[in-house]
Amino acid sequence: MNDLLASLAANADQIGIALAETGYMLAFSLAAAVIIGLPLGVTIFLTRRGGALERKPVWRIANLYVSVIRSFPFLLLVVFLIPLTRALYGTTFGTEAATFPLCFVGVAIYARLVEQILLEIPPGVLQAARSMGADVRQTVVHFLLVEGRSGLVYALTSAAISLISYSTVLGIVGGGGIGDFALRFGYQEYDYPLMYSIIAIVIIGVLLLQTAGERVSSALDKR
């Protein structure tokens, strides 16, 4: 125990940096999920067969993007996007550049979850919107998103947890993060107590995030 505490103390600064890197990757990928993934999920829902804005070409393109990205092995996706990442950032190394492919995944994951949440909304909500003369924008903003807000928050929490898992791979391209720290300073240095301690920190963080998401979701659930 003393050796473990000494190891944690000796690496405290590096652990702090790693946590900050993971937080950076998570914050930007979640922002992309909300800003792009939410509208994308709504678009897939509206343009599907029988949807309020049925458009097969639009649905096929949007649905294909989500399906392909979600089924793409993440490490291969990171490699596949290297030319685009280099063109945008001038490098493929570092936390900022490594966050770019994570944003693609965040958008795809959340878009699919948004679609599923909207599909679970009772048809009566859409019928009520139509009876009140609401247009598509009003239906989405004042009916669908309001009715599904609890599920959308819970889905975002699930997406965040998945993105934390994906972020551990980004150490391969110099993305850093707490997962990369556990591998380099724990596993590769044969400091297994340190590695297990970092894993415990990650698990505790995920549990706290899950609890916070569930509480917010429950508070928004007015059913």
DRENLUM-458287 format. One record per residue (C-alpha): residue number from 1; residue in one letter; x, y, z. Coordinates in Angstrom, 2 decimals. Layout:
BEGIN
+-----+------+---------+---------+---------+
| pos | code |       X |       Y |       Z |
+-----+------+---------+---------+---------+
| NUM |    A |       X |       Y |       Z |
...
+-----+------+---------+---------+---------+
END
This chain:
BEGIN
+-----+------+---------+---------+---------+
| pos | code |       X |       Y |       Z |
+-----+------+---------+---------+---------+
|   1 |    M |    0.00 |    0.00 |    0.00 |
|   2 |    N |    2.81 |    2.41 |    0.84 |
|   3 |    D |    4.46 |    1.66 |   -2.51 |
|   4 |    L |    1.18 |    2.30 |   -4.32 |
|   5 |    L |    0.63 |    5.61 |   -2.54 |
|   6 |    A |    4.20 |    6.61 |   -3.33 |
|   7 |    S |    3.70 |    5.71 |   -6.98 |
|   8 |    L |    0.47 |    7.71 |   -7.18 |
|   9 |    A |    2.12 |   10.67 |   -5.51 |
|  10 |    A |    5.11 |   10.49 |   -7.85 |
|  11 |    N |    2.85 |   10.42 |  -10.90 |
|  12 |    A |    0.22 |   12.85 |   -9.63 |
|  13 |    D |    1.09 |   15.54 |  -12.18 |
|  14 |    Q |    1.05 |   13.07 |  -15.07 |
|  15 |    I |   -2.25 |   11.61 |  -13.88 |
|  16 |    G |   -3.74 |   15.10 |  -13.77 |
|  17 |    I |   -2.55 |   15.80 |  -17.32 |
|  18 |    A |   -3.96 |   12.46 |  -18.52 |
|  19 |    L |   -7.33 |   13.18 |  -16.91 |
|  20 |    A |   -7.38 |   16.63 |  -18.53 |
|  21 |    E |   -6.62 |   15.07 |  -21.94 |
|  22 |    T |   -9.46 |   12.58 |  -21.52 |
|  23 |    G |  -11.76 |   15.40 |  -20.43 |
|  24 |    Y |  -10.78 |   17.41 |  -23.53 |
|  25 |    M |  -11.49 |   14.50 |  -25.86 |
|  26 |    L |  -14.79 |   13.75 |  -24.14 |
|  27 |    A |  -15.95 |   17.37 |  -24.10 |
|  28 |    F |  -15.33 |   18.00 |  -27.79 |
|  29 |    S |  -16.69 |   14.65 |  -28.99 |
|  30 |    L |  -19.85 |   15.14 |  -26.90 |
|  31 |    A |  -20.22 |   18.67 |  -28.27 |
|  32 |    A |  -20.04 |   17.22 |  -31.78 |
|  33 |    A |  -22.57 |   14.57 |  -30.78 |
|  34 |    V |  -25.07 |   17.18 |  -29.62 |
|  35 |    I |  -24.46 |   19.80 |  -32.33 |
|  36 |    I |  -24.32 |   17.36 |  -35.27 |
|  37 |    G |  -25.56 |   14.00 |  -33.98 |
|  38 |    L |  -28.84 |   15.32 |  -32.56 |
|  39 |    P |  -29.98 |   17.01 |  -35.82 |
|  40 |    L |  -28.73 |   13.98 |  -37.78 |
|  41 |    G |  -30.79 |   11.61 |  -35.65 |
|  42 |    V |  -33.85 |   13.83 |  -36.04 |
|  43 |    T |  -33.28 |   13.91 |  -39.80 |
|  44 |    I |  -33.13 |   10.12 |  -39.98 |
|  45 |    F |  -36.34 |    9.92 |  -37.98 |
|  46 |    L |  -38.20 |   12.47 |  -40.09 |
|  47 |    T |  -37.06 |   11.25 |  -43.52 |
|  48 |    R |  -37.63 |    7.53 |  -42.94 |
|  49 |    R |  -40.44 |    5.70 |  -44.69 |
|  50 |    G |  -43.68 |    7.09 |  -43.31 |
|  51 |    G |  -41.89 |    9.98 |  -41.61 |
|  52 |    A |  -43.12 |   13.55 |  -41.55 |
|  53 |    L |  -40.54 |   14.50 |  -44.20 |
|  54 |    E |  -40.10 |   11.22 |  -46.06 |
|  55 |    R |  -37.07 |   11.63 |  -48.32 |
|  56 |    K |  -35.46 |    8.35 |  -49.31 |
|  57 |    P |  -32.20 |    9.84 |  -50.70 |
|  58 |    V |  -31.64 |   11.92 |  -47.56 |
|  59 |    W |  -32.52 |    9.00 |  -45.28 |
|  60 |    R |  -30.20 |    6.64 |  -47.14 |
|  61 |    I |  -27.21 |    8.98 |  -46.94 |
|  62 |    A |  -27.73 |    9.85 |  -43.27 |
|  63 |    N |  -28.49 |    6.29 |  -42.25 |
|  64 |    L |  -25.52 |    4.96 |  -44.24 |
|  65 |    Y |  -23.13 |    7.35 |  -42.49 |
|  66 |    V |  -24.33 |    6.25 |  -39.06 |
|  67 |    S |  -24.27 |    2.56 |  -39.95 |
|  68 |    V |  -20.81 |    2.66 |  -41.52 |
|  69 |    I |  -19.15 |    4.66 |  -38.74 |
|  70 |    R |  -20.73 |    2.52 |  -36.01 |
|  71 |    S |  -19.59 |   -0.69 |  -37.67 |
|  72 |    F |  -16.08 |    0.59 |  -38.51 |
|  73 |    P |  -13.42 |   -0.79 |  -36.11 |
|  74 |    F |  -12.34 |    2.36 |  -34.29 |
|  75 |    L |   -8.59 |    1.86 |  -34.63 |
|  76 |    L |   -8.98 |    1.38 |  -38.38 |
|  77 |    L |  -11.19 |    4.47 |  -38.52 |
|  78 |    V |   -8.43 |    6.50 |  -36.86 |
|  79 |    V |   -5.98 |    5.25 |  -39.49 |
|  80 |    F |   -8.47 |    5.80 |  -42.32 |
|  81 |    L |   -8.97 |    9.44 |  -41.30 |
|  82 |    I |   -5.25 |   10.22 |  -41.02 |
|  83 |    P |   -5.07 |   12.09 |  -44.38 |
|  84 |    L |   -8.09 |   14.24 |  -43.48 |
|  85 |    T |   -6.79 |   14.80 |  -39.94 |
|  86 |    R |   -3.41 |   15.90 |  -41.27 |
|  87 |    A |   -5.04 |   18.24 |  -43.79 |
|  88 |    L |   -7.12 |   19.93 |  -41.07 |
|  89 |    Y |   -4.66 |   19.98 |  -38.17 |
|  90 |    G |   -1.31 |   19.82 |  -39.93 |
|  91 |    T |   -0.47 |   16.75 |  -37.86 |
|  92 |    T |   -1.96 |   13.46 |  -36.73 |
|  93 |    F |   -0.23 |   13.58 |  -33.34 |
|  94 |    G |   -1.58 |   15.11 |  -30.16 |
|  95 |    T |   -4.82 |   15.31 |  -28.23 |
|  96 |    E |   -6.52 |   17.80 |  -30.55 |
|  97 |    A |   -5.85 |   15.79 |  -33.72 |
|  98 |    A |   -6.75 |   12.52 |  -31.99 |
|  99 |    T |  -10.11 |   13.95 |  -30.93 |
| 100 |    F |  -11.15 |   14.39 |  -34.57 |
| 101 |    P |  -11.98 |   10.71 |  -35.30 |
| 102 |    L |  -13.61 |   10.43 |  -31.88 |
| 103 |    C |  -16.04 |   13.16 |  -32.94 |
| 104 |    F |  -17.10 |   11.06 |  -35.93 |
| 105 |    V |  -17.94 |    8.18 |  -33.61 |
| 106 |    G |  -19.72 |   10.43 |  -31.12 |
| 107 |    V |  -21.94 |   11.84 |  -33.87 |
| 108 |    A |  -22.83 |    8.38 |  -35.21 |
| 109 |    I |  -23.52 |    6.85 |  -31.79 |
| 110 |    Y |  -25.72 |    9.68 |  -30.59 |
| 111 |    A |  -27.58 |   10.04 |  -33.90 |
| 112 |    R |  -28.65 |    6.41 |  -33.75 |
| 113 |    L |  -29.68 |    6.72 |  -30.11 |
| 114 |    V |  -31.67 |    9.87 |  -30.90 |
| 115 |    E |  -33.50 |    8.05 |  -33.69 |
| 116 |    Q |  -34.36 |    5.19 |  -31.33 |
| 117 |    I |  -35.62 |    7.58 |  -28.64 |
| 118 |    L |  -37.86 |    9.40 |  -31.13 |
| 119 |    L |  -39.24 |    6.13 |  -32.47 |
| 120 |    E |  -40.37 |    5.26 |  -28.95 |
| 121 |    I |  -42.43 |    8.44 |  -28.59 |
| 122 |    P |  -46.17 |    7.61 |  -28.67 |
| 123 |    P |  -47.80 |    8.40 |  -32.05 |
| 124 |    G |  -50.35 |   10.50 |  -30.20 |
| 125 |    V |  -47.71 |   13.20 |  -29.71 |
| 126 |    L |  -47.32 |   13.67 |  -33.46 |
| 127 |    Q |  -51.06 |   13.56 |  -33.92 |
| 128 |    A |  -51.46 |   16.29 |  -31.32 |
| 129 |    A |  -48.86 |   18.41 |  -33.11 |
| 130 |    R |  -50.68 |   18.02 |  -36.42 |
| 131 |    S |  -54.04 |   18.84 |  -34.86 |
| 132 |    M |  -52.59 |   22.09 |  -33.52 |
| 133 |    G |  -51.28 |   23.02 |  -36.95 |
| 134 |    A |  -47.60 |   22.78 |  -35.98 |
| 135 |    D |  -45.10 |   22.74 |  -38.84 |
| 136 |    V |  -42.14 |   20.38 |  -38.91 |
| 137 |    R |  -39.79 |   22.69 |  -37.00 |
| 138 |    Q |  -42.39 |   23.34 |  -34.32 |
| 139 |    T |  -43.18 |   19.64 |  -34.10 |
| 140 |    V |  -39.54 |   18.80 |  -33.51 |
| 141 |    V |  -38.76 |   21.61 |  -31.07 |
| 142 |    H |  -41.97 |   21.80 |  -29.07 |
| 143 |    F |  -43.18 |   18.21 |  -29.19 |
| 144 |    L |  -40.57 |   15.57 |  -30.09 |
| 145 |    L |  -37.58 |   16.99 |  -28.22 |
| 146 |    V |  -39.71 |   17.95 |  -25.23 |
| 147 |    E |  -41.33 |   14.53 |  -25.02 |
| 148 |    G |  -38.02 |   12.73 |  -25.53 |
| 149 |    R |  -35.78 |   14.96 |  -23.40 |
| 150 |    S |  -35.39 |   12.44 |  -20.60 |
| 151 |    G |  -34.36 |    9.67 |  -22.96 |
| 152 |    L |  -32.07 |   12.01 |  -24.90 |
| 153 |    V |  -30.15 |   12.90 |  -21.75 |
| 154 |    Y |  -29.85 |    9.24 |  -20.79 |
| 155 |    A |  -28.70 |    8.41 |  -24.33 |
| 156 |    L |  -26.07 |   11.17 |  -24.16 |
| 157 |    T |  -24.81 |    9.66 |  -20.90 |
| 158 |    S |  -24.50 |    6.26 |  -22.57 |
| 159 |    A |  -22.69 |    7.85 |  -25.50 |
| 160 |    A |  -20.26 |    9.59 |  -23.14 |
| 161 |    I |  -19.38 |    6.30 |  -21.45 |
| 162 |    S |  -18.77 |    4.67 |  -24.83 |
| 163 |    L |  -16.55 |    7.57 |  -25.90 |
| 164 |    I |  -14.44 |    7.23 |  -22.76 |
| 165 |    S |  -13.82 |    3.62 |  -23.77 |
| 166 |    Y |  -12.95 |    4.62 |  -27.35 |
| 167 |    S |  -10.57 |    7.34 |  -26.12 |
| 168 |    T |   -8.23 |    4.75 |  -24.59 |
| 169 |    V |   -7.23 |    3.71 |  -28.12 |
| 170 |    L |   -6.10 |    7.20 |  -29.09 |
| 171 |    G |   -2.79 |    6.85 |  -27.26 |
| 172 |    I |   -1.59 |    5.07 |  -30.41 |
| 173 |    V |   -1.70 |    8.38 |  -32.28 |
| 174 |    G |   -0.40 |   10.43 |  -29.38 |
| 175 |    G |   -3.82 |   11.38 |  -28.08 |
| 176 |    G |   -2.85 |   10.73 |  -24.49 |
| 177 |    G |   -5.57 |   10.33 |  -21.92 |
| 178 |    I |   -5.98 |    8.29 |  -18.78 |
| 179 |    G |   -6.18 |    4.98 |  -20.65 |
| 180 |    D |   -2.90 |    5.67 |  -22.43 |
| 181 |    F |   -1.33 |    6.59 |  -19.09 |
| 182 |    A |   -2.41 |    3.26 |  -17.57 |
| 183 |    L |   -0.83 |    1.38 |  -20.47 |
| 184 |    R |    2.45 |    3.30 |  -20.64 |
| 185 |    F |    3.18 |    3.90 |  -16.98 |
| 186 |    G |    1.37 |    0.89 |  -15.57 |
| 187 |    Y |    1.34 |   -2.07 |  -17.91 |
| 188 |    Q |    4.50 |   -1.34 |  -19.92 |
| 189 |    E |    6.47 |   -0.42 |  -16.79 |
| 190 |    Y |    5.17 |   -3.51 |  -14.94 |
| 191 |    D |    3.67 |   -1.26 |  -12.31 |
| 192 |    Y |    0.46 |   -3.25 |  -12.05 |
| 193 |    P |   -0.77 |   -1.67 |   -8.78 |
| 194 |    L |   -0.60 |    1.73 |  -10.50 |
| 195 |    M |   -2.41 |    0.35 |  -13.55 |
| 196 |    Y |   -5.19 |   -1.13 |  -11.42 |
| 197 |    S |   -5.48 |    2.11 |   -9.49 |
| 198 |    I |   -5.96 |    4.06 |  -12.72 |
| 199 |    I |   -8.56 |    1.53 |  -13.86 |
| 200 |    A |  -10.35 |    2.05 |  -10.55 |
| 201 |    I |  -10.29 |    5.82 |  -11.09 |
| 202 |    V |  -11.83 |    5.38 |  -14.53 |
| 203 |    I |  -14.53 |    3.05 |  -13.21 |
| 204 |    I |  -15.40 |    5.47 |  -10.41 |
| 205 |    G |  -15.58 |    8.32 |  -12.91 |
| 206 |    V |  -17.87 |    6.34 |  -15.19 |
| 207 |    L |  -20.13 |    5.39 |  -12.29 |
| 208 |    L |  -20.38 |    9.03 |  -11.20 |
| 209 |    L |  -21.17 |   10.07 |  -14.77 |
| 210 |    Q |  -23.81 |    7.36 |  -15.04 |
| 211 |    T |  -25.39 |    8.40 |  -11.75 |
| 212 |    A |  -25.46 |   12.06 |  -12.74 |
| 213 |    G |  -27.00 |   11.22 |  -16.10 |
| 214 |    E |  -29.67 |    9.04 |  -14.52 |
| 215 |    R |  -30.61 |   11.75 |  -12.02 |
| 216 |    V |  -30.91 |   14.44 |  -14.68 |
| 217 |    S |  -32.88 |   12.07 |  -16.89 |
| 218 |    S |  -35.25 |   11.20 |  -14.04 |
| 219 |    A |  -35.71 |   14.87 |  -13.18 |
| 220 |    L |  -36.71 |   15.61 |  -16.78 |
| 221 |    D |  -39.10 |   12.69 |  -17.00 |
| 222 |    K |  -42.56 |   14.19 |  -16.44 |
| 223 |    R |  -44.51 |   11.05 |  -17.38 |
+-----+------+---------+---------+---------+
END
